[in-house]
Amino acid sequence: MKIIEARALTKQYGSNEEPISALRGVDFSLERGEFVAVMGPSGCGKSTLLHLLGGLDRPTSGELFFDEKRVDGLSETAWAILRRRNVGYVFQFFNLVGNLSAADNIELPANVAGVPAAEARRRRVELMEQLGIADRANMVPSRLSGGERQRVAIARALINRPAVLLADEPTGSLDSVAAQEVLALIRTFHASGQTTVIVTHDARVASAADRVVRMRDGAITSETAMSRNGDERSRVADLVALEL
């Protein structure tokens, strides 16, 4: 069953006289429980697509459906409610609130969504334990490593138990060790049923997905179903070969 479907999405920026086309008639669908990676060079439109799918931006034209209901025409208030309940975001540069502890950053979306305080705390404790950061609960982001900050960001994105996790270059600002740890965590949550879309330029990250979508110049140019046969190295090699 499709949780997200986009039909002929376009996005233009700038004036009507000289518009810049970030997306050019993109069709995209996401099944429940699926893990999709969106790849492409900088400026190809992959982050724009992710923002449209989660309602952080609005398409210039086209149709967008969430759980089979059309949502591209929703008001800002209606979109905010839908995001709160159904969408979790992970960003490249974490977007944590600097003067809040890790625990408070994680609980914040639950508080905004009206989750009872005791339940929000229970979920936060569980997530921090799963992500290996239980002992960082009282630390502010500046005292955390990059990998720890991204773990906090993942916990924050998951605390409202979203239908879809959208991650924009979640390993892009991490060293190779922290990046592998974060990717392993995302894969673990996907294995438990979390529907996930990752934007990445890294073939190793994309190789973890069920399907890889490639973009160039605001359009989807190809899609590849990833085989679960073989090791990670062979899947990465296959992706790199397809890019050549």
N, C-alpha and C positions, 0 to 999 in steps of 0.2 A: 504494500500500500504506500502511495506517495505521501510524504509529509510536506514536501515543498515542490512546487512546479512553477517554472517561469516560462512565459511564452513571448517571444519576440521583444525582449527587454532592450530598450535603448536608454542611454544616459548621455546628455549633452551638458557641457559647462560653457560659460561665457555668454556673449551677446548673441542675439538672433542673427546679426549680420555676419559674425565670425564665430560660430559655435565650434567647440572642441568635442568630438565624439569619443567618450570613454567606453561605451558599449554600443554595439551595432547589431541589434536583432538577435539577442542571445536566447536560446532555448536550453533549459536546464531542468532536471528533475532529480529528486533525492528520495530514496525509499527508506522507510522506517528501519532502523538498525544498520544502515549502510555507512561505510566510511569512505568518503570521497576526498581526493586531493586535487586541488586546482593549481596547475603549474603554468609558468610563462615568464617572459622577461619583464623587467621593471617597466611600468607604464602600459602594460598590455590590457589592463582592466580587471585583473583578478580580485584585487581588494575592493574595487567598486562593486563588482558582482556580489561579493560577500556582504557588503554594507546594504545593498538592496535586498538581499535575501532575508536579512535580519531587521529591516525597517529602520536602519540608521540613516538611510538616505532614500529618496523617492525616484522612481524611474521617470524619464521624460515621456516614454510611451511603452506599451506592452502590458501584459497581465501577469500578476503574481498570485499564487494560491498557497495557502498554508492549511494543511489538514483538510484539503478539498474546498476551502472557503476562500473567495477572492478577497485579497487584502491590500492591493496596491492603492485603493482609494480610501483607506481608513484615515481617520483623523489622527493627529498627533497623540491625543489622549488614548484613543483605542489602540494605537500601535504600542504605546508605552505599557498598557496593560497586557497585551499579547506577549511583548518581549519579556516582561517580568515573569510571566507564568511559563513561557515556552522556549525561550532562547537564552543560552549562556554564551558569553563572549570571552575570548582570550586574545590579548593583543601582544604584539612584539615587545613593546616597552612597558608592559605590565599594567599601567594606568591605576596604580594603587594610590590610596589617599595617604599622603606622607605623614600626617600627624596622628593617624590611627594605628593601633597595634595590628598585627597579623590577624588575630582573632576578630577584631572589630571590622577590619576590611572584609573578611569572609562573611560575617553575619550581616553586613550592611544590606545586601539585596534582599535577604529574608525579612529584615525589619521593614524595609520599604514595601515589600509585598504583603505585609500584615501577618506573617507567620508568628505564632506565639513565641515569646522570648525563650521559654524553656525548650521548645522544639527546635528553634534556630540554634541554640547552644548545643543541643544534642547532635544535630546534623553537622555542625562545625567541628565538634570534637571528633566525630566519626571520620570526617573527611581529612582532618589534619593527621589523624593516626594512619589512615590509608596512604596518605601522601608523604609520610615520614617527616612531618614538621610539627609534631605535637609539642616539642620542647621549644618552639619558636613563637608560641601563642602571644606572648606579651611584648614581643619585639616590634619596633616600627620598621618600615621597609628599608630605611637607610642602614640598618644593622644586619640586613640579610644579604646573602649572596644572590647573584642573578638567578641561579637555579631555584633557590628558595623562594625568591619573589615570584617566579613563574608558577611554582607549586601553590603559593597563596592565591595567585590569580586563577588557577584552575579550580581550586576549592571554591573560590568566590563565584565562579561561573556555574558550578554544579550545585550550589547549595539549595537552589529552588527546584532542583530535579527537572531541568529543562528537557523538552522533547528533542531539541537540537543543540549541539555544541558547535559554535563557529569559532575557528581559531585562525588568526591572521599572522602568519610567520611566527608561530609560538616559540620556535627555537632560534630565530634569526639573530638575537642579541646575546646568545649564550655560547660558551665555549663548547668544544666537541663532547666532553664528558657530560656536562649538564644537559646539553641538547639530547643526547641519547637517553638520559634518565627521564627527561620530560616526555620524550616520544614514547618511551616504554609505559609511562603512566597513562598517557592518552590511549594507547593500545589496550591497556588493561581495562579501562572504563568502556572502551568500545566492545571488548570481548564480553562484557556484562550486559550489553544491549544498547549502549549509548550511541545514538545517531550523531555522526560527526562530519564536518567539512573543514578541511585545512587548506589554507592558501600557503604555498611554499615555492621556493625556487630550488630546493634541495632534493635531489633524486632519492637520497636515503630516507628522508621523511616521507616522500610520496610513495615509496615502495611498501610502506606499511598499510596503505589503503586498499580497499576492495576494487576501486576504480580511479583512474587518473584522467582528469580532463585537462587538455592543453589549450591555452589561449594565446592569441597574438592579435595586436591591433584592434582590440575591442571585440573580438569574435572567438568562438570556440572552433578550433581547427581539427581536433581529434579527441577521441575517448578510447581508453584502453582498460580492459578488465585485467586485474593483476592476478596471476596464478599464485596459488598458495604452495605449489610444488617448488622445491629447491630452496636454497638458503637466501638470506637477505642480500648477499653479495651478487648472486645471479639475478635477482629481481632488479637491483640497482643497475647492473650492467645492461639489462634489457631496456630500462628506461633511458639510459644514456644513449644507447644505440638508436632508439627511436627518435631522439632529439637530433641526431646527426643527419 
